[in-house]
Amino acid sequence: MNLLKILTYPDSFLTRTAKPVEKIDQSVQTIIDKMIVTMYESQGVGLAAVQVGIDMRLIICDVSQAKGEKKPQVFINPEIVSCSGKAVSENEGCLSLPDFRADVKRAASVFVVGLNQKGESLEVEANGLLSMALQHEIDHLNGVLFIDRISCLKRNFYKKKIAKQLKHKKDKKHKKKNWL
Ligand code: NI
């Protein structure tokens, strides 16, 4: 199965608000299957459809991987209906923000409703890593990245670093052209 390409910051697709899934048909099942393979291959614990260029409110996550088992969870049109407590998501990372990690202030627990892969209604009360993963992935559906939830100073540090890398790439490309 072909892996999906993961979009990275500053791709503007990552800042959009994703559209709800209207119909869970075969094409959606195929997207889910591909997303699951892509997530495991990239060693991620979660992935939102917008990260692979698909405009759908659809996320997958698997926080059991640390124990060596695979239990992917699919959430279609997920919504956080309530949250409680405060927690720091330590050393959070994102497949769309390579080489960067930071502590993120989040809710300790969340109550999420949505649909599962079969279109059945789903209700999950999440704590710990699953709570952090759900908050992170649902943020993606609203165009929010975890760098939007850290201090300005840290965010600007990362933005500058990426801008520098992109400029370097461009310069290199330009140089190459001159030699051809
Ligand atoms: Ni992410």
Backbone and ligand atoms as CSV (ligand in chain L), in Angstrom:
chain,resi,resn,atom,element,x,y,z
A,1,MET,N,N,0.845,-1.205,0.000
A,1,MET,CA,C,0.000,0.000,0.000
A,1,MET,C,C,0.880,1.255,0.000
A,2,ASN,N,N,0.470,2.196,-0.843
A,2,ASN,CA,C,1.253,3.433,-0.901
A,2,ASN,C,C,1.063,4.260,0.372
A,3,LEU,N,N,2.169,4.811,0.835
A,3,LEU,CA,C,2.077,5.678,2.007
A,3,LEU,C,C,1.590,7.049,1.557
A,4,LEU,N,N,0.909,7.727,2.460
A,4,LEU,CA,C,0.445,9.078,2.150
A,4,LEU,C,C,1.556,10.058,2.501
A,5,LYS,N,N,1.592,11.163,1.776
A,5,LYS,CA,C,2.624,12.160,2.042
A,5,LYS,C,C,2.138,13.062,3.183
A,6,ILE,N,N,2.978,13.203,4.197
A,6,ILE,CA,C,2.600,14.047,5.337
A,6,ILE,C,C,3.043,15.489,5.076
A,7,LEU,N,N,2.084,16.391,5.108
A,7,LEU,CA,C,2.383,17.803,4.899
A,7,LEU,C,C,3.087,18.346,6.134
A,8,THR,N,N,4.029,19.246,5.904
A,8,THR,CA,C,4.727,19.844,7.042
A,8,THR,C,C,4.572,21.360,7.039
A,9,TYR,N,N,4.710,21.916,8.227
A,9,TYR,CA,C,4.701,23.370,8.413
A,9,TYR,C,C,5.741,23.991,7.485
A,10,PRO,N,N,5.519,25.082,6.796
A,10,PRO,CA,C,4.353,25.972,6.866
A,10,PRO,C,C,3.305,25.736,5.776
A,11,ASP,N,N,3.025,24.517,5.417
A,11,ASP,CA,C,1.995,24.248,4.414
A,11,ASP,C,C,0.645,24.831,4.883
A,12,SER,N,N,0.046,25.657,4.018
A,12,SER,CA,C,-1.170,26.374,4.433
A,12,SER,C,C,-2.368,25.424,4.621
A,13,PHE,N,N,-2.273,24.211,4.062
A,13,PHE,CA,C,-3.366,23.241,4.234
A,13,PHE,C,C,-3.564,22.928,5.723
A,14,LEU,N,N,-2.477,23.010,6.489
A,14,LEU,CA,C,-2.526,22.668,7.915
A,14,LEU,C,C,-3.271,23.705,8.750
A,15,THR,N,N,-3.578,24.854,8.155
A,15,THR,CA,C,-4.250,25.907,8.929
A,15,THR,C,C,-5.746,25.983,8.631
A,16,ARG,N,N,-6.234,25.068,7.786
A,16,ARG,CA,C,-7.657,25.123,7.440
A,16,ARG,C,C,-8.522,24.399,8.477
A,17,THR,N,N,-9.804,24.781,8.501
A,17,THR,CA,C,-10.775,24.061,9.317
A,17,THR,C,C,-11.349,22.966,8.426
A,18,ALA,N,N,-11.190,21.719,8.842
A,18,ALA,CA,C,-11.599,20.601,7.996
A,18,ALA,C,C,-13.122,20.439,7.954
A,19,LYS,N,N,-13.582,19.885,6.848
A,19,LYS,CA,C,-15.028,19.682,6.658
A,19,LYS,C,C,-15.488,18.363,7.297
A,20,PRO,N,N,-16.712,18.343,7.844
A,20,PRO,CA,C,-17.238,17.093,8.419
A,20,PRO,C,C,-17.366,16.009,7.349
A,21,VAL,N,N,-17.211,14.762,7.756
A,21,VAL,CA,C,-17.411,13.636,6.851
A,21,VAL,C,C,-18.920,13.419,6.744
A,22,GLU,N,N,-19.453,13.479,5.518
A,22,GLU,CA,C,-20.905,13.352,5.319
A,22,GLU,C,C,-21.329,11.895,5.225
A,23,LYS,N,N,-20.487,11.109,4.526
A,23,LYS,CA,C,-20.869,9.734,4.252
A,23,LYS,C,C,-19.638,8.844,4.422
A,24,ILE,N,N,-19.770,7.801,5.232
A,24,ILE,CA,C,-18.630,6.915,5.457
A,24,ILE,C,C,-18.699,5.785,4.425
A,25,ASP,N,N,-18.163,6.064,3.250
A,25,ASP,CA,C,-18.231,5.080,2.165
A,25,ASP,C,C,-16.865,4.394,1.976
A,26,GLN,N,N,-16.779,3.619,0.907
A,26,GLN,CA,C,-15.548,2.857,0.660
A,26,GLN,C,C,-14.329,3.769,0.518
A,27,SER,N,N,-14.534,4.946,-0.090
A,27,SER,CA,C,-13.382,5.839,-0.275
A,27,SER,C,C,-12.849,6.309,1.087
A,28,VAL,N,N,-13.760,6.506,2.044
A,28,VAL,CA,C,-13.322,6.909,3.388
A,28,VAL,C,C,-12.571,5.750,4.058
A,29,GLN,N,N,-13.080,4.518,3.865
A,29,GLN,CA,C,-12.405,3.341,4.443
A,29,GLN,C,C,-10.985,3.212,3.893
A,30,THR,N,N,-10.843,3.470,2.597
A,30,THR,CA,C,-9.514,3.386,1.974
A,30,THR,C,C,-8.577,4.435,2.563
A,31,ILE,N,N,-9.107,5.649,2.761
A,31,ILE,CA,C,-8.297,6.725,3.356
A,31,ILE,C,C,-7.854,6.312,4.760
A,32,ILE,N,N,-8.785,5.747,5.533
A,32,ILE,CA,C,-8.470,5.321,6.904
A,32,ILE,C,C,-7.353,4.266,6.880
A,33,ASP,N,N,-7.496,3.268,6.006
A,33,ASP,CA,C,-6.476,2.211,5.923
A,33,ASP,C,C,-5.105,2.790,5.590
A,34,LYS,N,N,-5.090,3.711,4.641
A,34,LYS,CA,C,-3.816,4.319,4.239
A,34,LYS,C,C,-3.232,5.181,5.356
A,35,MET,N,N,-4.128,5.880,6.076
A,35,MET,CA,C,-3.648,6.715,7.181
A,35,MET,C,C,-3.033,5.860,8.289
A,36,ILE,N,N,-3.648,4.706,8.560
A,36,ILE,CA,C,-3.131,3.825,9.614
A,36,ILE,C,C,-1.725,3.329,9.244
A,37,VAL,N,N,-1.567,2.874,8.019
A,37,VAL,CA,C,-0.254,2.399,7.567
A,37,VAL,C,C,0.778,3.535,7.631
A,38,THR,N,N,0.354,4.714,7.197
A,38,THR,CA,C,1.258,5.870,7.186
A,38,THR,C,C,1.671,6.267,8.605
A,39,MET,N,N,0.703,6.216,9.535
A,39,MET,CA,C,1.008,6.592,10.920
A,39,MET,C,C,2.039,5.634,11.530
A,40,TYR,N,N,1.812,4.327,11.349
A,40,TYR,CA,C,2.756,3.359,11.925
A,40,TYR,C,C,4.134,3.483,11.278
A,41,GLU,N,N,4.137,3.665,9.971
A,41,GLU,CA,C,5.398,3.763,9.234
A,41,GLU,C,C,6.191,4.991,9.694
A,42,SER,N,N,5.462,6.054,10.072
A,42,SER,CA,C,6.117,7.296,10.502
A,42,SER,C,C,6.365,7.311,12.002
A,43,GLN,N,N,6.004,6.228,12.675
A,43,GLN,CA,C,6.156,6.095,14.124
A,43,GLN,C,C,5.427,7.192,14.887
A,44,GLY,N,N,4.231,7.513,14.401
A,44,GLY,CA,C,3.403,8.501,15.082
A,44,GLY,C,C,2.396,7.809,15.979
A,45,VAL,N,N,1.874,8.544,16.960
A,45,VAL,CA,C,0.804,7.980,17.787
A,45,VAL,C,C,-0.551,8.531,17.370
A,46,GLY,N,N,-0.530,9.482,16.439
A,46,GLY,CA,C,-1.784,10.033,15.946
A,46,GLY,C,C,-1.587,10.697,14.603
A,47,LEU,N,N,-2.678,10.792,13.854
A,47,LEU,CA,C,-2.601,11.440,12.542
A,47,LEU,C,C,-3.989,11.970,12.185
A,48,ALA,N,N,-4.019,13.210,11.713
A,48,ALA,CA,C,-5.284,13.792,11.270
A,48,ALA,C,C,-5.289,13.833,9.743
A,49,ALA,N,N,-6.480,13.676,9.157
A,49,ALA,CA,C,-6.571,13.629,7.694
A,49,ALA,C,C,-5.972,14.867,7.029
A,50,VAL,N,N,-6.149,16.035,7.657
A,50,VAL,CA,C,-5.597,17.260,7.050
A,50,VAL,C,C,-4.075,17.189,6.901
A,51,GLN,N,N,-3.428,16.410,7.755
A,51,GLN,CA,C,-1.971,16.285,7.670
A,51,GLN,C,C,-1.508,15.554,6.408
A,52,VAL,N,N,-2.436,14.788,5.814
A,52,VAL,CA,C,-2.094,14.094,4.577
A,52,VAL,C,C,-2.870,14.702,3.402
A,53,GLY,N,N,-3.268,15.970,3.578
A,53,GLY,CA,C,-3.884,16.712,2.482
A,53,GLY,C,C,-5.326,16.351,2.209
A,54,ILE,N,N,-6.007,15.760,3.188
A,54,ILE,CA,C,-7.413,15.375,2.991
A,54,ILE,C,C,-8.300,16.234,3.882
A,55,ASP,N,N,-9.224,16.942,3.241
A,55,ASP,CA,C,-10.076,17.885,3.952
A,55,ASP,C,C,-11.268,17.167,4.596
A,56,MET,N,N,-11.007,16.471,5.678
A,56,MET,CA,C,-12.062,15.716,6.375
A,56,MET,C,C,-11.817,15.746,7.871
A,57,ARG,N,N,-12.911,15.783,8.635
A,57,ARG,CA,C,-12.774,15.703,10.091
A,57,ARG,C,C,-12.642,14.226,10.462
A,58,LEU,N,N,-11.434,13.762,10.367
A,58,LEU,CA,C,-11.127,12.350,10.577
A,58,LEU,C,C,-9.730,12.256,11.198
A,59,ILE,N,N,-9.653,11.527,12.321
A,59,ILE,CA,C,-8.361,11.344,12.970
A,59,ILE,C,C,-8.174,9.874,13.351
A,60,ILE,N,N,-6.928,9.479,13.470
A,60,ILE,CA,C,-6.649,8.143,13.985
A,60,ILE,C,C,-5.585,8.291,15.074
A,61,CYS,N,N,-5.578,7.395,16.015
A,61,CYS,CA,C,-4.499,7.407,16.983
A,61,CYS,C,C,-4.316,6.014,17.565
A,62,ASP,N,N,-3.139,5.806,18.091
A,62,ASP,CA,C,-2.842,4.548,18.763
A,62,ASP,C,C,-1.806,4.829,19.833
A,63,VAL,N,N,-2.294,4.886,21.072
A,63,VAL,CA,C,-1.373,5.182,22.166
A,63,VAL,C,C,-0.881,3.897,22.831
A,64,SER,N,N,-1.255,2.747,22.279
A,64,SER,CA,C,-0.844,1.472,22.876
A,64,SER,C,C,0.489,0.983,22.327
A,65,GLN,N,N,0.981,1.684,21.296
A,65,GLN,CA,C,2.181,1.217,20.597
A,65,GLN,C,C,3.397,1.057,21.489
A,66,ALA,N,N,3.440,1.908,22.528
A,66,ALA,CA,C,4.590,1.851,23.426
A,66,ALA,C,C,4.726,0.456,24.036
A,67,LYS,N,N,3.595,-0.241,24.168
A,67,LYS,CA,C,3.619,-1.583,24.763
A,67,LYS,C,C,3.828,-2.662,23.698
A,68,GLY,N,N,4.046,-2.244,22.478
A,68,GLY,CA,C,4.352,-3.187,21.418
A,68,GLY,C,C,3.152,-3.804,20.741
A,69,GLU,N,N,1.951,-3.334,21.053
A,69,GLU,CA,C,0.765,-3.865,20.376
A,69,GLU,C,C,0.171,-2.783,19.489
A,70,LYS,N,N,-0.602,-3.198,18.523
A,70,LYS,CA,C,-1.212,-2.224,17.623
A,70,LYS,C,C,-2.720,-2.230,17.774
A,71,LYS,N,N,-3.253,-1.090,18.217
A,71,LYS,CA,C,-4.698,-0.956,18.378
A,71,LYS,C,C,-5.124,0.403,17.852
A,72,PRO,N,N,-5.219,0.533,16.536
A,72,PRO,CA,C,-5.589,1.847,16.001
A,72,PRO,C,C,-7.025,2.226,16.341
A,73,GLN,N,N,-7.204,3.471,16.728
A,73,GLN,CA,C,-8.547,3.975,17.019
A,73,GLN,C,C,-8.902,5.034,15.978
A,74,VAL,N,N,-10.098,4.947,15.444
A,74,VAL,CA,C,-10.548,5.866,14.399
A,74,VAL,C,C,-11.661,6.738,14.964
A,75,PHE,N,N,-11.561,8.037,14.743
A,75,PHE,CA,C,-12.600,8.967,15.181
A,75,PHE,C,C,-13.026,9.809,13.987
A,76,ILE,N,N,-14.299,9.702,13.631
A,76,ILE,CA,C,-14.841,10.498,12.532
A,76,ILE,C,C,-15.709,11.610,13.126
A,77,ASN,N,N,-15.514,12.820,12.629
A,77,ASN,CA,C,-16.212,14.011,13.145
A,77,ASN,C,C,-16.116,14.101,14.676
A,78,PRO,N,N,-14.924,13.954,15.228
A,78,PRO,CA,C,-14.806,13.988,16.691
A,78,PRO,C,C,-15.004,15.398,17.251
A,79,GLU,N,N,-15.520,15.450,18.424
A,79,GLU,CA,C,-15.771,16.737,19.056
A,79,GLU,C,C,-15.505,16.612,20.551
A,80,ILE,N,N,-14.789,17.575,21.098
A,80,ILE,CA,C,-14.570,17.586,22.548
A,80,ILE,C,C,-15.779,18.273,23.173
A,81,VAL,N,N,-16.582,17.524,23.917
A,81,VAL,CA,C,-17.775,18.151,24.497
A,81,VAL,C,C,-17.520,18.690,25.906
A,82,SER,N,N,-16.534,18.121,26.578
A,82,SER,CA,C,-16.160,18.718,27.855
A,82,SER,C,C,-14.734,18.333,28.205
A,83,CYS,N,N,-14.118,19.177,29.002
A,83,CYS,CA,C,-12.766,18.842,29.443
A,83,CYS,C,C,-12.618,19.277,30.887
A,84,SER,N,N,-11.676,18.655,31.573
A,84,SER,CA,C,-11.481,19.038,32.963
A,84,SER,C,C,-10.025,18.903,33.381
A,85,GLY,N,N,-9.672,19.708,34.351
A,85,GLY,CA,C,-8.321,19.664,34.902
A,85,GLY,C,C,-7.280,20.263,33.974
A,86,LYS,N,N,-6.083,20.370,34.502
A,86,LYS,CA,C,-4.982,20.912,33.713
A,86,LYS,C,C,-3.834,19.925,33.735
A,87,ALA,N,N,-3.136,19.848,32.592
A,87,ALA,CA,C,-1.983,18.951,32.526
A,87,ALA,C,C,-0.975,19.519,31.549
A,88,VAL,N,N,0.256,19.088,31.701
A,88,VAL,CA,C,1.279,19.490,30.730
A,88,VAL,C,C,1.612,18.265,29.896
A,89,SER,N,N,1.434,18.419,28.599
A,89,SER,CA,C,1.786,17.353,27.672
A,89,SER,C,C,3.295,17.489,27.432
A,90,GLU,N,N,4.035,16.582,28.056
A,90,GLU,CA,C,5.482,16.737,28.038
A,90,GLU,C,C,6.104,16.332,26.719
A,91,ASN,N,N,6.996,17.207,26.236
A,91,ASN,CA,C,7.778,16.863,25.060
A,91,ASN,C,C,6.896,16.458,23.881
A,92,GLU,N,N,5.840,17.205,23.672
A,92,GLU,CA,C,4.910,16.871,22.589
A,92,GLU,C,C,5.570,17.100,21.227
A,93,GLY,N,N,5.207,16.266,20.285
A,93,GLY,CA,C,5.740,16.405,18.938
A,93,GLY,C,C,4.630,16.235,17.925
A,94,CYS,N,N,4.943,16.446,16.657
A,94,CYS,CA,C,3.939,16.330,15.596
A,94,CYS,C,C,4.648,15.954,14.297
A,95,LEU,N,N,4.059,15.025,13.558
A,95,LEU,CA,C,4.678,14.593,12.303
A,95,LEU,C,C,4.769,15.742,11.291
A,96,SER,N,N,3.937,16.774,11.479
A,96,SER,CA,C,3.966,17.913,10.561
A,96,SER,C,C,4.950,18.996,10.991
A,97,LEU,N,N,5.571,18.807,12.150
A,97,LEU,CA,C,6.566,19.761,12.650
A,97,LEU,C,C,7.827,18.984,13.017
A,98,PRO,N,N,8.545,18.514,12.018
A,98,PRO,CA,C,9.677,17.619,12.296
A,98,PRO,C,C,10.753,18.294,13.146
A,99,ASP,N,N,11.418,17.488,13.912
A,99,ASP,CA,C,12.557,17.939,14.717
A,99,ASP,C,C,12.204,19.020,15.729
A,100,PHE,N,N,11.016,19.008,16.239
A,100,PHE,CA,C,10.695,19.990,17.265
A,100,PHE,C,C,9.775,19.378,18.307
A,101,ARG,N,N,10.093,19.614,19.559
A,101,ARG,CA,C,9.247,19.135,20.648
A,101,ARG,C,C,9.150,20.222,21.701
A,102,ALA,N,N,8.020,20.267,22.391
A,102,ALA,CA,C,7.859,21.249,23.461
A,102,ALA,C,C,6.784,20.771,24.426
A,103,ASP,N,N,6.827,21.311,25.635
A,103,ASP,CA,C,5.776,21.027,26.609
A,103,ASP,C,C,4.564,21.900,26.260
A,104,VAL,N,N,3.384,21.295,26.283
A,104,VAL,CA,C,2.169,22.023,25.907
A,104,VAL,C,C,1.154,21.916,27.052
A,105,LYS,N,N,0.573,23.063,27.417
A,105,LYS,CA,C,-0.450,23.046,28.474
A,105,LYS,C,C,-1.768,22.599,27.853
A,106,ARG,N,N,-2.346,21.564,28.428
A,106,ARG,CA,C,-3.610,21.037,27.904
A,106,ARG,C,C,-4.535,20.678,29.053
A,107,ALA,N,N,-5.757,20.255,28.693
A,107,ALA,CA,C,-6.685,19.780,29.711
A,107,ALA,C,C,-6.228,18.391,30.148
A,108,ALA,N,N,-6.492,18.028,31.396
A,108,ALA,CA,C,-6.077,16.707,31.884
A,108,ALA,C,C,-6.933,15.607,31.261
A,109,SER,N,N,-8.240,15.822,31.230
A,109,SER,CA,C,-9.090,14.799,30.625
A,109,SER,C,C,-10.141,15.432,29.726
A,110,VAL,N,N,-10.535,14.680,28.724
A,110,VAL,CA,C,-11.528,15.186,27.766
A,110,VAL,C,C,-12.603,14.124,27.532
A,111,PHE,N,N,-13.791,14.612,27.218
A,111,PHE,CA,C,-14.884,13.726,26.833
A,111,PHE,C,C,-15.164,14.007,25.365
A,112,VAL,N,N,-14.932,12.987,24.544
A,112,VAL,CA,C,-15.031,13.166,23.092
A,112,VAL,C,C,-16.173,12.321,22.531
A,113,VAL,N,N,-16.966,12.932,21.656
A,113,VAL,CA,C,-17.993,12.170,20.949
A,113,VAL,C,C,-17.694,12.217,19.452
A,114,GLY,N,N,-18.161,11.229,18.742
A,114,GLY,CA,C,-17.940,11.172,17.301
A,114,GLY,C,C,-18.480,9.867,16.771
A,115,LEU,N,N,-17.929,9.431,15.628
A,115,LEU,CA,C,-18.336,8.165,15.030
A,115,LEU,C,C,-17.114,7.279,14.875
A,116,ASN,N,N,-17.335,5.971,14.942
A,116,ASN,CA,C,-16.219,5.067,14.677
A,116,ASN,C,C,-16.167,4.741,13.180
A,117,GLN,N,N,-15.268,3.836,12.813
A,117,GLN,CA,C,-15.050,3.519,11.401
A,117,GLN,C,C,-16.314,2.973,10.730
A,118,LYS,N,N,-17.189,2.345,11.532
A,118,LYS,CA,C,-18.416,1.772,10.968
A,118,LYS,C,C,-19.551,2.789,10.937
A,119,GLY,N,N,-19.283,3.986,11.479
A,119,GLY,CA,C,-20.326,5.006,11.495
A,119,GLY,C,C,-21.203,4.942,12.734
A,120,GLU,N,N,-20.803,4.112,13.692
A,120,GLU,CA,C,-21.555,4.021,14.953
A,120,GLU,C,C,-21.095,5.136,15.885
A,121,SER,N,N,-22.025,5.589,16.745
A,121,SER,CA,C,-21.623,6.691,17.616
A,121,SER,C,C,-20.651,6.202,18.684
A,122,LEU,N,N,-19.771,7.121,19.026
A,122,LEU,CA,C,-18.632,6.797,19.864
A,122,LEU,C,C,-18.537,7.835,20.976
A,123,GLU,N,N,-18.311,7.381,22.193
A,123,GLU,CA,C,-18.109,8.306,23.306
A,123,GLU,C,C,-16.888,7.848,24.068
A,124,VAL,N,N,-15.940,8.732,24.240
A,124,VAL,CA,C,-14.711,8.339,24.924
A,124,VAL,C,C,-14.344,9.352,25.999
A,125,GLU,N,N,-14.108,8.824,27.182
A,125,GLU,CA,C,-13.594,9.654,28.271
A,125,GLU,C,C,-12.105,9.344,28.325
A,126,ALA,N,N,-11.283,10.322,28.028
A,126,ALA,CA,C,-9.853,10.038,27.905
A,126,ALA,C,C,-9.008,10.777,28.919
A,127,ASN,N,N,-8.002,10.059,29.413
A,127,ASN,CA,C,-7.005,10.630,30.323
A,127,ASN,C,C,-5.627,10.321,29.758
A,128,GLY,N,N,-4.609,10.901,30.380
A,128,GLY,CA,C,-3.232,10.546,30.026
A,128,GLY,C,C,-2.909,10.789,28.561
A,129,LEU,N,N,-2.127,9.874,27.999
A,129,LEU,CA,C,-1.637,10.055,26.633
A,129,LEU,C,C,-2.776,10.133,25.608
A,130,LEU,N,N,-3.829,9.339,25.808
A,130,LEU,CA,C,-4.952,9.382,24.856
A,130,LEU,C,C,-5.621,10.754,24.869
A,131,SER,N,N,-5.745,11.337,26.056
A,131,SER,CA,C,-6.336,12.666,26.168
A,131,SER,C,C,-5.488,13.691,25.401
A,132,MET,N,N,-4.170,13.608,25.567
A,132,MET,CA,C,-3.263,14.542,24.881
A,132,MET,C,C,-3.338,14.339,23.369
A,133,ALA,N,N,-3.359,13.054,22.959
A,133,ALA,CA,C,-3.401,12.735,21.524
A,133,ALA,C,C,-4.702,13.259,20.900
A,134,LEU,N,N,-5.817,13.049,21.581
A,134,LEU,CA,C,-7.102,13.506,21.037
A,134,LEU,C,C,-7.137,15.032,20.935
A,135,GLN,N,N,-6.649,15.712,21.959
A,135,GLN,CA,C,-6.638,17.182,21.910
A,135,GLN,C,C,-5.742,17.669,20.773
A,136,HIS,N,N,-4.602,17.018,20.610
A,136,HIS,CA,C,-3.657,17.393,19.550
A,136,HIS,C,C,-4.279,17.173,18.164
A,137,GLU,N,N,-4.872,15.996,17.958
A,137,GLU,CA,C,-5.422,15.668,16.633
A,137,GLU,C,C,-6.673,16.497,16.315
A,138,ILE,N,N,-7.513,16.724,17.315
A,138,ILE,CA,C,-8.722,17.531,17.065
A,138,ILE,C,C,-8.324,18.990,16.780
A,139,ASP,N,N,-7.260,19.456,17.408
A,139,ASP,CA,C,-6.706,20.781,17.064
A,139,ASP,C,C,-6.395,20.856,15.570
A,140,HIS,N,N,-5.794,19.783,15.027
A,140,HIS,CA,C,-5.454,19.760,13.595
A,140,HIS,C,C,-6.691,20.019,12.735
A,141,LEU,N,N,-7.833,19.469,13.153
A,141,LEU,CA,C,-9.065,19.619,12.366
A,141,LEU,C,C,-9.554,21.063,12.370
A,142,ASN,N,N,-9.051,21.836,13.345
A,142,ASN,CA,C,-9.427,23.245,13.426
A,142,ASN,C,C,-8.275,24.154,13.005
A,143,GLY,N,N,-7.313,23.581,12.329
A,143,GLY,CA,C,-6.197,24.368,11.806
A,143,GLY,C,C,-5.212,24.832,12.862
A,144,VAL,N,N,-5.242,24.177,14.017
A,144,VAL,CA,C,-4.359,24.585,15.123
A,144,VAL,C,C,-3.212,23.586,15.274
A,145,LEU,N,N,-1.994,24.110,15.336
A,145,LEU,CA,C,-0.818,23.259,15.544
A,145,LEU,C,C,-0.336,23.444,16.974
A,146,PHE,N,N,0.436,22.483,17.473
A,146,PHE,CA,C,0.826,22.615,18.882
A,146,PHE,C,C,1.748,23.803,19.119
A,147,ILE,N,N,2.406,24.299,18.068
A,147,ILE,CA,C,3.230,25.502,18.281
A,147,ILE,C,C,2.348,26.733,18.532
A,148,ASP,N,N,1.059,26.635,18.189
A,148,ASP,CA,C,0.141,27.738,18.489
A,148,ASP,C,C,-0.197,27.774,19.973
A,149,ARG,N,N,0.166,26.716,20.687
A,149,ARG,CA,C,-0.179,26.627,22.104
A,149,ARG,C,C,1.039,26.734,23.027
A,150,ILE,N,N,2.170,27.156,22.465
A,150,ILE,CA,C,3.356,27.332,23.305
A,150,ILE,C,C,3.711,28.821,23.348
A,151,SER,N,N,4.750,29.159,24.075
A,151,SER,CA,C,5.085,30.576,24.217
A,151,SER,C,C,5.535,31.161,22.880
A,152,CYS,N,N,5.292,32.453,22.746
A,152,CYS,CA,C,5.656,33.208,21.550
A,152,CYS,C,C,7.140,33.019,21.224
A,153,LEU,N,N,7.932,33.050,22.266
A,153,LEU,CA,C,9.388,32.970,22.114
A,153,LEU,C,C,9.785,31.649,21.454
A,154,LYS,N,N,9.225,30.562,21.984
A,154,LYS,CA,C,9.551,29.234,21.441
A,154,LYS,C,C,9.015,29.079,20.026
A,155,ARG,N,N,7.799,29.608,19.810
A,155,ARG,CA,C,7.181,29.496,18.487
A,155,ARG,C,C,8.022,30.237,17.445
A,156,ASN,N,N,8.451,31.449,17.791
A,156,ASN,CA,C,9.245,32.229,16.841
A,156,ASN,C,C,10.596,31.576,16.567
A,157,PHE,N,N,11.141,30.941,17.583
A,157,PHE,CA,C,12.408,30.224,17.422
A,157,PHE,C,C,12.244,29.147,16.347
A,158,TYR,N,N,11.157,28.391,16.447
A,158,TYR,CA,C,10.919,27.311,15.481
A,158,TYR,C,C,10.635,27.884,14.094
A,159,LYS,N,N,9.806,28.906,14.022
A,159,LYS,CA,C,9.454,29.505,12.728
A,159,LYS,C,C,10.700,30.022,12.011
A,160,LYS,N,N,11.587,30.661,12.789
A,160,LYS,CA,C,12.822,31.198,12.195
A,160,LYS,C,C,13.701,30.073,11.672
A,161,LYS,N,N,13.756,28.991,12.463
A,161,LYS,CA,C,14.587,27.846,12.080
A,161,LYS,C,C,14.107,27.261,10.745
A,162,ILE,N,N,12.789,27.107,10.621
A,162,ILE,CA,C,12.214,26.535,9.401
A,162,ILE,C,C,12.415,27.493,8.226
A,163,ALA,N,N,12.216,28.789,8.467
A,163,ALA,CA,C,12.395,29.779,7.397
A,163,ALA,C,C,13.822,29.711,6.868
A,164,LYS,N,N,14.768,29.561,7.787
A,164,LYS,CA,C,16.185,29.471,7.418
A,164,LYS,C,C,16.427,28.228,6.555
A,165,GLN,N,N,15.867,27.092,7.006
A,165,GLN,CA,C,16.028,25.825,6.263
A,165,GLN,C,C,15.459,25.939,4.856
A,166,LEU,N,N,14.276,26.568,4.752
A,166,LEU,CA,C,13.627,26.698,3.448
A,166,LEU,C,C,14.439,27.604,2.532
A,167,LYS,N,N,15.010,28.650,3.103
A,167,LYS,CA,C,15.819,29.593,2.316
A,167,LYS,C,C,17.078,28.887,1.808
A,168,HIS,N,N,17.649,28.100,2.686
A,168,HIS,CA,C,18.859,27.356,2.343
A,168,HIS,C,C,18.581,26.395,1.179
A,169,LYS,N,N,17.425,25.719,1.262
A,169,LYS,CA,C,17.024,24.780,0.208
A,169,LYS,C,C,16.872,25.514,-1.120
A,170,LYS,N,N,16.225,26.686,-1.045
A,170,LYS,CA,C,15.954,27.487,-2.242
A,170,LYS,C,C,17.282,27.945,-2.864
A,171,ASP,N,N,18.168,28.425,-2.008
A,171,ASP,CA,C,19.473,28.898,-2.491
A,171,ASP,C,C,20.219,27.780,-3.197
A,172,LYS,N,N,20.152,26.601,-2.594
A,172,LYS,CA,C,20.844,25.437,-3.141
A,172,LYS,C,C,20.308,25.095,-4.529
A,173,LYS,N,N,18.965,25.120,-4.627
A,173,LYS,CA,C,18.274,24.813,-5.873
A,173,LYS,C,C,18.722,25.811,-6.943
A,174,HIS,N,N,18.765,27.070,-6.533
A,174,HIS,CA,C,19.119,28.139,-7.432
A,174,HIS,C,C,20.535,27.955,-7.951
A,175,LYS,N,N,21.414,27.621,-7.061
A,175,LYS,CA,C,22.819,27.399,-7.421
A,175,LYS,C,C,22.945,26.278,-8.439
A,176,LYS,N,N,22.209,25.206,-8.161
A,176,LYS,CA,C,22.231,24.039,-9.046
A,176,LYS,C,C,21.854,24.436,-10.469
A,177,LYS,N,N,20.805,25.235,-10.550
A,177,LYS,CA,C,20.301,25.690,-11.839
A,177,LYS,C,C,21.404,26.376,-12.628
A,178,ASN,N,N,22.170,27.214,-11.926
A,178,ASN,CA,C,23.225,27.957,-12.608
A,178,ASN,C,C,24.297,27.066,-13.198
A,179,TRP,N,N,24.450,25.911,-12.596
A,179,TRP,CA,C,25.512,25.018,-13.070
A,179,TRP,C,C,25.065,24.128,-14.219
A,180,LEU,N,N,23.805,24.038,-14.437
A,180,LEU,CA,C,23.319,23.114,-15.487
A,180,LEU,C,C,23.547,23.672,-16.891
L,1,NI,NI,NI,0.211,16.607,14.811
